[in-house]
């Protein structure tokens, strides 16, 4: 066999046709005489022109596949640990389908996951990517990062049943997978084409039997599964889908582990300090006045009541803590003008009350993200890019959300699980290379459970398959119903006292700063260790090696494809509404007429097809106007 030949012979194609039973091996359509003999691993990536590396595809599937693997070259810099993980994945990719990566929040799990996805796309080993996340906001964050770092276009607004042919994949939530018969639909999608599934914060697949079963059923046919977690796995009743456990100990076996202590040593994560606050709360329960401080010993129920009463905006405790935290943020903003603070509240009502309190203290209303709705995701995205000082949230920012400018936090939640606490702390560890002082401050009640978590924050505890203690279940159930039980405590007064602090040990555009980072990395300069900031490196480079004229000083962000498609669909719908208005036609009929243009519904159209459809509608509008229909304008 000639190793250098690129095209399959007529004999190869005949054998391939017979082996495929005359059907496209991707979509199942009957093959015509013009079918394509395609390299499974692309020729340009070393794939041999051998019958064992061939597949019979119809022209449509082959052209679509070819377009989807033509991603831009990967240009982002990987940290040392990310490069090691990438090399390890490459070495195991031919023999294993599952890879578990456990890395501390803020260390860059998203980047290494997208690097792996990009590599698999370029080699032709996958044809689509599915990312499963805990929250809807993270769907958008993954889509934005995939487009920015890898040129991979994900649809974060996908609602089935098919994936738009213009996209490389979709981003969905665990809850969506477990709804109705969506697990069957996901199984069909993942099994139909060569697929990588990224399961972000995979421990969620072990928290509920329904979620775990749905994930297992949906993606067991996927070609690759990349499992990510940023927090230690807690004990629960069920093993986590696709996680490999030691048969003797029942402890999970990550393929790559990067903990918080190592991240601190590598200057990958910030040091977090934990100012804690004591104080007294006085409340009424069952006709009895209870006066207790955080130093007093109480049972589990008493501890939960004390914590919830301290966090109530009816008392002074939470007001005093937020005042102290705001003072720290004001100090930090003198050096870092865009530094921000985050307050994690109990529930939506509590978040709104805290927002009012913040406005009273700072004379500026904070941004509120109180539910897992698209609007709240937009608020978080806007906050990330702004210079607003405070964000109040419930659970939307507890896990996975990347806002590096967060420097001050207040834990005003009554959730006392280690998993949730560590996820909250993880929002503050992301480094920024432009500032020498990177310390973050996380204000907490002096509750014994939270103090213990703060002291042990650098420990990575493995997840073992064992029974969840009944006490933990009873505590969670109590916290869930504390608002509705008849003998709920009523606050009289709460005051805070500061306790101990627990600690762990010219204009430059983005392209110049990125060049400076790459030069520093290649030269082995660790910025914080050598007390050199990125702007100093950029100044030196500007003086010694000026940027070429074709390297634009103003960098324009290329929007992710899903944003463009969403905008075009809105324009399309406005024109449909306008045409229906001036012709008195039914919307359904106009949509059907448009479908006859290319045989697709609007949500299935790519960018070019949507442009053509909008032009078609405008032509129909002009025809209607010429026929004497009343004039108007789409809203």
C-alpha positions as CSV (number, residue, x, y, z in Angstrom):
1,X,0.0,0.0,0.0
2,X,1.3,3.5,-0.9
3,X,1.5,5.3,2.4
4,X,1.6,8.7,0.7
5,X,-1.6,8.5,-1.4
6,X,-4.5,10.7,-0.3
7,X,-7.5,9.3,-2.2
8,X,-9.1,5.9,-1.9
9,X,-9.1,3.7,-5.0
10,X,-12.2,2.6,-6.9
11,X,-11.8,-0.9,-5.5
12,X,-11.6,0.6,-1.9
13,X,-14.8,2.5,-2.5
14,X,-16.6,-0.5,-3.9
15,X,-15.7,-2.6,-0.8
16,X,-16.6,0.3,1.5
17,X,-20.0,0.6,-0.2
18,X,-20.7,-3.1,0.4
19,X,-19.5,-3.0,4.0
20,X,-21.8,0.0,4.7
21,X,-24.8,-1.8,3.1
22,X,-25.2,1.0,0.7
23,X,-26.1,3.5,3.4
24,X,-24.3,6.6,4.8
25,X,-22.6,5.5,8.0
26,X,-23.5,8.7,9.7
27,X,-27.1,9.6,8.8
28,X,-28.3,6.3,7.3
29,X,-29.4,7.7,4.0
30,X,-29.1,5.6,0.9
31,X,-25.8,6.3,-0.9
32,X,-25.7,7.5,-4.5
33,X,-22.9,7.1,-7.0
34,X,-21.4,10.4,-5.7
35,X,-20.8,9.1,-2.1
36,X,-17.6,10.0,-0.4
37,X,-14.9,7.6,1.0
38,X,-13.9,9.6,4.0
39,X,-10.9,9.3,6.4
40,X,-12.1,8.7,9.9
41,X,-8.9,10.3,11.2
42,X,-8.2,13.1,8.8
43,X,-5.4,12.7,6.3
44,X,-4.1,16.1,7.4
45,X,-3.7,14.8,10.9
46,X,-1.8,11.7,10.1
47,X,-4.7,9.4,9.2
48,X,-3.7,6.7,6.7
49,X,-5.4,6.1,3.4
50,X,-6.3,2.6,4.5
51,X,-9.7,0.8,4.3
52,X,-9.7,0.4,8.1
53,X,-9.6,4.2,8.4
54,X,-12.4,4.7,5.9
55,X,-16.1,5.4,6.2
56,X,-18.8,5.8,3.6
57,X,-20.6,9.1,3.9
58,X,-23.1,11.0,1.8
59,X,-21.8,14.3,0.4
60,X,-23.9,16.3,3.0
61,X,-22.5,14.5,6.0
62,X,-18.9,14.6,4.7
63,X,-19.0,18.3,4.0
64,X,-20.6,19.0,7.3
65,X,-18.0,17.0,9.1
66,X,-15.2,18.7,7.2
67,X,-16.5,22.1,8.1
68,X,-16.9,21.2,11.8
69,X,-13.3,19.9,12.1
70,X,-11.8,23.0,10.5
71,X,-11.2,24.9,13.8
72,X,-8.7,27.7,14.2
73,X,-5.4,26.7,15.7
74,X,-5.2,26.6,19.5
75,X,-3.2,29.7,20.6
76,X,-4.0,30.1,24.3
77,X,-1.2,29.3,26.9
78,X,-1.6,26.3,29.1
79,X,-0.3,26.3,32.7
80,X,2.2,23.6,33.6
81,X,-0.4,21.4,35.3
82,X,-2.8,21.8,32.4
83,X,-0.1,20.8,29.9
84,X,0.7,17.8,32.1
85,X,-3.0,16.8,32.2
86,X,-3.3,17.3,28.4
87,X,-0.3,15.1,27.7
88,X,-1.7,12.5,30.0
89,X,-5.1,12.5,28.3
90,X,-3.4,12.2,24.9
91,X,-1.5,9.1,26.0
92,X,-4.7,7.4,27.3
93,X,-7.1,8.6,24.6
94,X,-6.8,5.5,22.5
95,X,-7.4,3.0,25.3
96,X,-9.9,4.8,27.6
97,X,-13.2,6.6,27.2
98,X,-13.5,8.2,30.6
99,X,-11.1,10.7,32.2
100,X,-11.7,12.2,35.6
101,X,-10.0,15.6,36.3
102,X,-10.3,17.0,39.9
103,X,-8.8,20.5,40.1
104,X,-9.4,23.3,42.7
105,X,-11.8,26.1,41.6
106,X,-10.0,28.9,39.7
107,X,-7.2,26.7,38.4
108,X,-8.5,26.5,34.9
109,X,-10.6,23.3,34.3
110,X,-12.5,24.9,31.5
111,X,-9.4,25.8,29.6
112,X,-7.9,22.3,29.7
113,X,-11.2,20.7,28.9
114,X,-11.6,22.9,25.8
115,X,-8.0,22.1,24.8
116,X,-8.8,18.4,24.9
117,X,-12.0,19.0,22.9
118,X,-10.1,21.1,20.3
119,X,-7.5,18.4,19.9
120,X,-10.1,15.7,19.4
121,X,-12.0,17.8,16.9
122,X,-8.8,18.5,14.9
123,X,-7.9,14.8,14.8
124,X,-11.3,13.9,13.6
125,X,-11.9,11.6,16.7
126,X,-15.1,13.6,17.6
127,X,-17.7,15.3,15.4
128,X,-19.7,17.1,18.2
129,X,-19.3,18.2,21.8
130,X,-21.9,18.1,24.5
131,X,-21.2,20.1,27.7
132,X,-23.4,19.3,30.8
133,X,-23.4,22.0,33.6
134,X,-25.1,22.4,37.0
135,X,-26.8,25.8,36.1
136,X,-28.2,27.6,33.0
137,X,-25.7,30.5,33.5
138,X,-22.8,28.1,33.1
139,X,-24.2,27.0,29.7
140,X,-23.6,30.5,28.4
141,X,-20.2,30.8,30.1
142,X,-19.0,27.5,28.5
143,X,-20.3,28.7,25.1
144,X,-18.5,32.0,25.3
145,X,-15.2,30.4,26.4
146,X,-15.4,27.6,23.8
147,X,-15.8,30.2,21.0
148,X,-13.1,32.5,22.4
149,X,-10.4,29.9,23.2
150,X,-11.0,27.2,20.7
151,X,-13.3,28.4,18.0
152,X,-15.8,25.7,19.0
153,X,-19.4,26.9,18.6
154,X,-21.8,25.7,21.3
155,X,-25.5,26.4,21.5
156,X,-26.4,27.3,25.1
157,X,-30.0,27.9,24.2
158,X,-30.6,24.4,22.8
159,X,-34.1,22.9,23.5
160,X,-34.0,20.0,21.0
161,X,-34.6,17.9,19.2
162,X,-31.7,18.3,16.8
163,X,-28.5,20.2,16.9
164,X,-28.2,23.1,14.4
165,X,-25.8,22.1,11.6
166,X,-23.9,25.4,12.0
167,X,-22.9,24.5,15.6
168,X,-20.2,22.2,16.9
169,X,-22.4,21.1,19.8
170,X,-24.6,22.1,22.7
171,X,-24.4,23.1,26.4
172,X,-27.2,21.9,28.6
173,X,-27.9,21.3,32.4
174,X,-28.1,18.1,34.4
175,X,-31.7,19.0,35.2
176,X,-32.5,19.2,31.4
177,X,-31.0,15.7,30.8
178,X,-33.2,14.2,33.6
179,X,-36.5,15.9,32.5
180,X,-39.1,13.7,30.9
181,X,-37.6,11.5,28.1
182,X,-34.7,13.8,27.4
183,X,-32.2,11.1,28.5
184,X,-33.4,9.0,25.5
185,X,-33.0,12.0,23.2
186,X,-29.5,12.6,24.5
187,X,-28.6,9.0,24.1
188,X,-29.7,9.2,20.4
189,X,-27.7,12.3,19.8
190,X,-24.6,11.1,21.6
191,X,-24.7,7.7,19.9
192,X,-25.4,9.0,16.4
193,X,-22.1,10.8,15.9
194,X,-18.6,10.7,17.3
195,X,-19.1,12.6,20.6
196,X,-17.2,14.0,23.5
197,X,-19.3,14.7,26.6
198,X,-17.9,17.1,29.2
199,X,-19.6,16.6,32.5
200,X,-18.8,19.8,34.5
201,X,-18.9,19.3,38.3
202,X,-19.6,15.6,37.9
203,X,-20.4,15.2,41.6
204,X,-23.9,16.5,40.7
205,X,-24.5,13.2,39.0
206,X,-24.3,11.5,42.4
207,X,-26.5,13.8,44.4
208,X,-29.8,12.5,43.0
209,X,-30.5,9.0,41.9
210,X,-32.6,10.4,39.0
211,X,-29.8,12.7,37.7
212,X,-27.2,9.9,38.0
213,X,-29.4,7.4,36.2
214,X,-30.2,9.9,33.4
215,X,-26.6,10.8,32.9
216,X,-25.6,7.1,32.8
217,X,-28.3,6.2,30.2
218,X,-27.7,9.4,28.1
219,X,-24.0,9.1,27.5
220,X,-22.9,5.5,27.9
221,X,-22.6,5.4,24.1
222,X,-20.4,8.5,23.8
223,X,-16.9,8.1,22.4
224,X,-15.3,10.1,25.1
225,X,-16.4,11.4,28.5
226,X,-14.4,14.1,30.3
227,X,-15.4,14.4,34.0
228,X,-14.6,17.6,35.8
229,X,-14.9,18.5,39.5
230,X,-13.6,21.5,41.4
231,X,-14.6,20.4,44.9
232,X,-14.1,17.3,47.0
233,X,-16.7,14.6,46.5
234,X,-18.9,14.2,49.5
235,X,-20.3,11.0,50.8
236,X,-23.7,9.9,49.5
237,X,-25.6,6.8,48.8
238,X,-24.8,6.2,45.2
239,X,-21.7,6.0,43.0
240,X,-21.2,8.8,40.5
241,X,-21.8,8.0,36.9
242,X,-18.7,7.0,34.9
243,X,-16.4,7.5,37.9
244,X,-13.8,4.8,38.4
245,X,-13.7,3.5,42.0
246,X,-11.1,1.4,43.8
247,X,-12.8,-2.0,44.4
248,X,-11.2,-2.5,47.7
249,X,-11.8,0.9,49.4
250,X,-14.7,2.3,47.4
251,X,-12.7,5.6,46.9
252,X,-12.8,7.3,43.5
253,X,-9.6,7.3,41.4
254,X,-9.0,10.6,39.6
255,X,-6.8,10.5,36.5
256,X,-5.5,14.0,37.4
257,X,-5.6,15.9,40.7
258,X,-4.6,19.5,41.3
259,X,-5.3,20.7,44.8
260,X,-5.6,24.2,46.4
261,X,-2.3,23.9,48.2
262,X,-0.3,23.2,45.0
263,X,-2.2,25.9,43.2
264,X,-1.1,28.4,45.9
265,X,2.5,27.3,45.6
266,X,2.3,27.7,41.8
267,X,0.7,31.2,42.0
268,X,-2.3,29.8,40.2
269,X,-4.8,30.7,42.9
270,X,-5.2,33.5,45.4
271,X,-4.7,33.3,49.1
272,X,-8.0,33.6,50.9
273,X,-8.4,35.1,54.4
274,X,-11.4,34.3,56.5
275,X,-12.4,37.2,58.9
276,X,-14.9,35.6,61.3
277,X,-17.6,37.3,63.4
278,X,-18.9,36.3,66.7
279,X,-21.8,38.1,68.5
280,X,-25.1,37.5,70.2
281,X,-28.5,36.7,68.9
282,X,-31.8,37.0,70.9
283,X,-34.9,35.4,69.6
284,X,-38.3,34.0,70.6
285,X,-39.1,30.3,70.2
286,X,-42.2,28.6,71.5
287,X,-42.9,31.5,73.9
288,X,-39.3,31.4,75.3
289,X,-36.7,34.1,74.9
290,X,-33.3,32.6,73.9
291,X,-30.1,34.6,74.1
292,X,-27.1,32.9,72.7
293,X,-23.6,33.7,71.3
294,X,-21.6,31.7,68.8
295,X,-19.3,30.7,71.7
296,X,-22.2,28.8,73.4
297,X,-22.7,25.1,72.9
298,X,-26.0,24.3,71.3
299,X,-27.4,21.2,69.6
300,X,-27.9,20.9,65.8
301,X,-31.3,22.6,65.7
302,X,-30.1,25.3,68.1
303,X,-27.1,26.0,65.9
304,X,-29.3,26.3,62.8
305,X,-31.6,28.7,64.6
306,X,-28.7,30.8,65.8
307,X,-27.1,31.0,62.4
308,X,-30.4,31.9,60.6
309,X,-31.3,34.6,63.2
310,X,-27.8,36.1,62.9
311,X,-28.2,36.4,59.2
312,X,-31.6,38.0,59.4
313,X,-31.7,41.6,58.1
314,X,-34.0,42.5,60.9
315,X,-31.0,42.6,63.3
316,X,-27.7,44.3,63.4
317,X,-25.4,41.3,63.0
318,X,-25.4,41.0,59.2
319,X,-25.5,44.8,58.8
320,X,-22.3,45.1,60.9
321,X,-20.5,42.3,58.9
322,X,-21.5,43.8,55.5
323,X,-20.3,47.2,56.8
324,X,-16.9,45.7,57.6
325,X,-16.7,43.9,54.3
326,X,-17.6,47.0,52.4
327,X,-14.8,48.9,54.2
328,X,-12.3,46.3,53.0
329,X,-13.6,46.5,49.5
330,X,-13.3,50.3,49.5
331,X,-9.7,49.9,50.5
332,X,-9.0,47.3,47.8
333,X,-10.7,49.4,45.1
334,X,-8.1,52.2,45.7
335,X,-5.5,49.9,44.2
336,X,-7.9,47.8,42.0
337,X,-10.8,50.1,40.8
338,X,-12.9,47.2,39.5
339,X,-12.6,45.0,42.5
340,X,-15.9,43.5,43.6
341,X,-17.7,41.8,46.4
342,X,-20.2,39.0,46.5
343,X,-22.8,38.2,49.2
344,X,-24.3,34.8,49.1
345,X,-27.8,34.9,50.6
346,X,-30.2,32.2,52.0
347,X,-33.1,32.6,49.5
348,X,-34.6,35.1,47.1
349,X,-36.5,37.1,49.7
350,X,-33.3,37.3,51.9
351,X,-31.3,38.4,48.9
352,X,-33.7,41.3,48.2
353,X,-33.5,42.3,51.8
354,X,-29.7,42.2,51.8
355,X,-29.7,44.3,48.6
356,X,-31.7,47.0,50.4
357,X,-29.2,46.8,53.3
358,X,-26.2,47.2,50.9
359,X,-27.8,50.2,49.3
360,X,-28.3,51.8,52.7
361,X,-24.7,51.1,53.6
362,X,-23.0,52.1,50.3
363,X,-25.6,54.4,48.7
364,X,-25.5,52.2,45.6
365,X,-27.9,49.4,44.7
366,X,-26.1,46.1,44.1
367,X,-26.8,43.8,41.2
368,X,-29.0,40.9,42.2
369,X,-29.0,37.4,40.7
370,X,-31.6,35.4,42.6
371,X,-32.8,32.7,40.4
372,X,-31.6,30.3,37.6
373,X,-33.4,32.3,34.9
374,X,-31.9,33.7,31.6
375,X,-32.3,37.3,32.9
376,X,-30.2,36.5,36.0
377,X,-27.5,34.9,33.8
378,X,-27.4,38.2,31.8
379,X,-27.0,40.1,35.1
380,X,-24.1,38.0,36.1
381,X,-22.5,38.3,32.7
382,X,-22.9,42.1,32.8
383,X,-21.5,42.2,36.4
384,X,-18.4,40.3,35.3
385,X,-17.6,42.9,32.6
386,X,-18.5,46.0,34.7
387,X,-17.0,47.9,37.6
388,X,-20.0,47.6,39.9
389,X,-18.9,46.9,43.5
390,X,-21.5,44.4,44.8
391,X,-23.4,41.4,43.6
392,X,-26.0,39.6,45.8
393,X,-26.9,36.0,44.8
394,X,-28.3,32.8,46.3
395,X,-26.8,29.8,44.5
396,X,-26.1,31.0,41.0
397,X,-22.6,32.1,41.8
398,X,-21.7,29.3,44.2
399,X,-20.2,27.0,41.6
400,X,-18.3,27.4,38.3
401,X,-18.9,31.1,37.7
402,X,-15.8,32.9,36.7
403,X,-15.6,36.5,38.0
404,X,-11.8,37.1,38.7
405,X,-12.4,40.6,40.1
406,X,-14.2,39.2,43.1
407,X,-12.0,40.1,46.1
408,X,-14.4,40.3,49.1
409,X,-17.2,37.9,50.0
410,X,-19.8,37.6,52.7
411,X,-21.2,34.1,53.5
412,X,-24.7,35.0,54.5
413,X,-26.1,31.6,53.7
414,X,-27.4,29.0,56.3
415,X,-26.2,26.1,54.2
416,X,-23.5,24.4,56.3
417,X,-22.3,21.6,54.0
418,X,-18.6,21.5,53.2
419,X,-19.3,21.1,49.5
420,X,-21.4,24.3,49.2
421,X,-19.0,26.3,51.4
422,X,-15.9,25.2,49.3
423,X,-17.8,26.1,46.1
424,X,-18.5,29.5,47.5
425,X,-14.9,30.1,48.5
426,X,-13.9,28.9,45.0
427,X,-15.4,32.1,43.5
428,X,-12.6,34.2,45.1
429,X,-9.4,32.2,44.2
430,X,-9.1,33.2,40.6
431,X,-5.9,35.2,39.9
432,X,-5.4,38.4,38.0
433,X,-1.9,39.0,36.7
434,X,-2.1,42.8,36.8
435,X,-2.0,43.3,40.5
436,X,0.7,42.4,43.0
437,X,-1.7,42.1,46.0
438,X,-4.1,39.2,45.2
439,X,-5.5,38.5,48.7
440,X,-9.2,37.8,48.9
441,X,-11.3,38.2,52.1
442,X,-14.3,35.9,52.8
443,X,-16.3,37.0,55.8
444,X,-18.0,34.2,57.7
445,X,-20.1,33.7,60.9
446,X,-18.1,32.1,63.8
447,X,-20.2,29.0,63.4
448,X,-18.1,26.0,64.5
449,X,-18.9,24.1,61.3
450,X,-17.9,26.9,59.0
451,X,-14.7,27.6,61.0
452,X,-13.7,24.0,60.6
453,X,-14.3,24.1,56.9
454,X,-12.2,27.3,56.6
455,X,-9.3,25.6,58.5
456,X,-9.4,22.6,56.3
457,X,-10.0,24.4,53.0
458,X,-6.7,23.1,51.5
459,X,-7.6,19.5,52.0
460,X,-9.0,17.6,49.1
461,X,-11.2,14.8,50.5
462,X,-11.9,11.9,48.1
463,X,-15.4,10.7,47.5
464,X,-16.2,7.3,49.0
465,X,-19.3,5.2,48.3
466,X,-20.9,5.0,51.8
467,X,-24.2,5.7,53.5
468,X,-25.1,9.3,54.1
469,X,-25.5,10.0,57.8
470,X,-29.2,10.3,58.9
471,X,-28.3,13.4,60.8
472,X,-27.1,15.2,57.6
473,X,-30.4,14.3,56.0
474,X,-32.5,15.6,59.0
475,X,-30.5,18.8,59.1
476,X,-31.0,19.5,55.4
477,X,-34.7,18.8,55.7
478,X,-35.0,21.1,58.7
479,X,-33.3,24.0,56.8
480,X,-35.7,23.4,53.9
481,X,-38.8,23.8,56.0
482,X,-37.7,26.4,58.6
483,X,-39.7,29.1,56.9
484,X,-43.0,27.1,57.1
485,X,-43.0,25.3,60.5
486,X,-45.3,26.7,63.1
487,X,-42.7,27.1,65.8
488,X,-40.1,28.9,63.7
489,X,-37.9,31.3,65.8
490,X,-38.6,35.1,65.7
491,X,-35.7,37.4,65.9
492,X,-35.5,40.0,68.7
493,X,-32.0,41.3,68.3
494,X,-28.6,40.3,66.8
495,X,-25.2,42.0,67.2
496,X,-21.8,41.2,65.7
497,X,-18.4,41.1,67.2
498,X,-15.3,40.8,65.1
499,X,-13.5,37.5,65.8
500,X,-10.2,36.0,64.6
501,X,-9.0,35.9,61.0
502,X,-8.4,32.5,59.5
503,X,-5.9,32.5,56.7
504,X,-4.3,30.1,54.2
505,X,-1.1,30.0,54.3
506,X,-0.3,54.3,29.2
507,X,-3.1,52.0,27.8
508,X,-2.2,48.4,26.8
509,X,-4.7,46.5,24.7
510,X,-5.5,42.8,25.3
511,X,-3.3,41.5,22.5
512,X,-0.2,43.3,23.9
513,X,-0.9,41.9,27.4
514,X,-1.4,38.4,26.0
515,X,1.9,38.7,24.2
516,X,3.5,39.8,27.4
517,X,2.1,36.8,29.3
518,X,3.4,34.4,26.6
519,X,6.9,35.9,26.6
520,X,7.0,35.8,30.4
521,X,5.8,32.2,30.4
522,X,8.4,31.2,27.8
523,X,11.1,33.0,29.7
524,X,10.2,31.2,32.9
525,X,9.2,34.4,34.7
526,X,6.7,33.8,37.4
527,X,5.3,37.2,37.8
528,X,4.4,37.3,41.5
529,X,7.6,35.4,42.6
530,X,9.8,38.0,40.7
531,X,7.5,40.9,41.7
532,X,7.1,41.8,38.1
533,X,3.6,42.8,36.9
534,X,2.4,42.1,33.4
535,X,2.2,45.7,32.4
536,X,5.9,46.1,33.1
537,X,6.7,43.2,30.8
538,X,4.4,44.8,28.1
539,X,6.2,48.2,28.5
540,X,9.6,46.5,28.0
541,X,8.3,44.6,24.9
542,X,6.7,47.8,23.5
543,X,10.1,49.6,23.7
544,X,12.2,46.7,22.4
545,X,9.9,44.9,20.0
546,X,7.1,47.2,18.8
547,X,4.0,45.4,17.6
548,X,3.5,45.2,13.9
549,X,1.1,47.7,12.3
550,X,-1.3,44.9,11.3
551,X,-1.7,43.9,15.0
552,X,-4.6,46.1,15.8
553,X,-4.4,48.2,18.9
554,X,-8.1,47.9,19.5
555,X,-9.1,44.3,19.8
556,X,-12.7,43.5,18.7
557,X,-14.2,40.5,20.3
558,X,-15.6,38.0,17.8
559,X,-19.1,37.1,19.2
560,X,-19.8,33.4,19.6
561,X,-21.9,32.0,16.8
562,X,-24.9,31.4,19.1
563,X,-25.2,35.1,19.8
564,X,-25.3,35.9,16.1
565,X,-27.9,33.2,15.5
566,X,-30.0,34.4,18.4
567,X,-29.9,38.0,17.0
568,X,-30.8,36.8,13.5
569,X,-33.7,34.7,14.8
570,X,-35.1,37.7,16.6
571,X,-34.9,39.7,13.4
572,X,-36.6,36.9,11.5
573,X,-39.4,36.7,14.1
574,X,-39.9,40.5,14.0
575,X,-40.3,40.3,10.2
576,X,-42.7,37.3,10.5
577,X,-44.8,39.3,13.0
578,X,-44.8,42.4,10.7
579,X,-45.8,40.4,7.7
580,X,-48.6,38.7,9.6
581,X,-49.8,42.1,10.8
582,X,-49.9,43.8,7.3
583,X,-51.3,40.7,5.5
584,X,-53.6,39.3,8.3
585,X,-52.0,35.9,7.6
586,X,-51.4,33.4,10.4
587,X,-48.0,33.2,11.8
588,X,-47.9,29.4,11.4
589,X,-48.5,29.7,7.7
590,X,-45.7,32.2,7.3
591,X,-43.3,29.9,9.1
592,X,-44.4,27.1,6.8
593,X,-43.9,29.2,3.7
594,X,-40.4,30.1,4.9
595,X,-39.6,26.4,5.6
596,X,-40.3,25.7,1.9
597,X,-37.3,27.9,1.1
598,X,-34.7,25.4,2.5
599,X,-36.7,22.7,4.2
600,X,-35.7,23.8,7.7
601,X,-37.4,25.4,10.7
602,X,-35.7,28.7,11.8
603,X,-34.0,27.2,14.8
604,X,-32.3,24.7,12.5
605,X,-30.9,27.3,10.1
606,X,-27.3,28.5,10.0
607,X,-26.2,32.1,9.7
608,X,-26.3,32.1,5.8
609,X,-29.7,30.5,5.7
610,X,-31.2,32.9,8.3
611,X,-29.9,35.9,6.2
612,X,-31.6,34.4,3.1
613,X,-34.8,33.8,5.0
614,X,-34.9,37.4,6.4
615,X,-34.3,38.6,2.8
616,X,-37.2,36.5,1.6
617,X,-39.5,37.9,4.3
618,X,-38.5,41.5,3.4
619,X,-39.3,40.7,-0.3
620,X,-42.8,39.4,0.8
621,X,-43.3,42.6,2.9
622,X,-42.4,44.8,-0.1
623,X,-44.8,42.8,-2.4
624,X,-47.6,43.2,0.2
625,X,-47.0,46.9,0.4
626,X,-47.1,47.3,-3.4
627,X,-50.4,45.6,-3.5
628,X,-51.8,48.4,-1.4
629,X,-51.7,46.9,2.1
630,X,-51.4,49.5,4.9
631,X,-47.9,50.6,5.6
632,X,-46.1,50.1,8.9
633,X,-42.8,49.1,10.5
634,X,-41.8,46.0,12.5
635,X,-41.3,46.6,16.1
